[in-house]
Amino acid sequence: MKKEKEIVEPILTDVDTIELNRHIHIIRIWLLPLLEKVKIEFLKLGLGQLTNEYLEDILHNNTRLIREELGKQIKKETQSRFLENEALSQANILLGKLNTAIQEIYSPELSANEFPVLLDFISVDETGNVVLAEEGLERLRDMHSTFCITEGGLELLDAHKKAAEALNHFYQMGKANLSEDTRDLKDLFYFDPEGNLIPTFQDYDLFQYARKKRN
């Protein structure tokens, strides 16, 4: 019977904080204020509070749902064809203002691929405000994070950490005689003919650490 593989728990290895902070800045300083203007125009339609469903419709569905709901509301509230046509005319004016506000969101600063991605992290809270909620912020952080998820990758990560621990132990002992430039760490090792990494020659007894041990 084939043994089932254990589920590997992803390990966070890196976060691109520069891109993460850039996107947070774009959302909070630029997108949210513009979406607040969109919300103001939406509320003028009389469809009630802005919801995540309506926000999705505004940002991704060309206001199809809003137009349908507005049409249903007009039919329900008007008693004659004349009043219905008048109401539709007024609704189209309001929809035009809504679309104008929506178009202001788009900017040449964002690529065609980047723009819709950022919108997916924005939501509407329980009071009807457009926000970058904690859940959206966490998903945005995950988008800019690298995780180790394979068994082999986790083994390499563990080995790399242990190598760093061993090197750090040596460095802390001999740092008085070693360069602080990490680029010079390569001078502490070389490859032998078999391809194994081994230490370069060091006169360890002359290191300050060894001298202090003698005294």
C-alpha positions, 0 to 999 in steps of 0.5 A: 500500500502506497504511503500517503505523503504528509501535508507540508506546512508552508514556510515564509521565506521572504516578503517584498516589503518595497512592493508591498508598501508601494501598493499599500500607499497606492490603495490608501492614498490614491484608490480609496479617496477616488472610490469614496467619490464613486460611493457618493455617486452610487448613493445618489441612485437610491439603491441603498448602502454600498455593498461588496456586491455592488462594489464588485459590479462597479469595478469588474462588471461595468455596473450591469447589476446596478443598471438591472436593480435600478430598472426594477426599482423604476418599474416598481415605483412609477405608475405610467409609461411617461413617468417611467421614461422620465425616471429612466432619463434621470437615472441615465444622468446619474449613471453617467456621473457614476461612470465618470467617477469610475473612470477617474480611478484609472491611471497611467501610473498602473499597468493594465495588469496591476490595476485590477489586482489591487482592486481585489484587495479593497472591500466595503465594511459594515458601515458602507465605507470602502476600505483596505480591511485587515483581511485584504491587507493580509492577502496583499502581503501574501501576494508579495511573499515567497513561501517554501512549500515542497519537502525538498525545498524545506530540507534545503531551507533547514540545511541553509539555516544550519549552515548560517548558524555554524558560520555565525558561530565561527564569525562571532568567535573570530570577527576581530580578525575577519572582514565585516563585508559579507562579500568577503565570506567567500574567502573563508571557503573553497571547493576541493577536487571532489566538489566539497566546500572546505575551509581556506587556510587560517592561522587560527592561533594568531586570532585574537580569540585564541590569544585571549584563551591563552592569557 
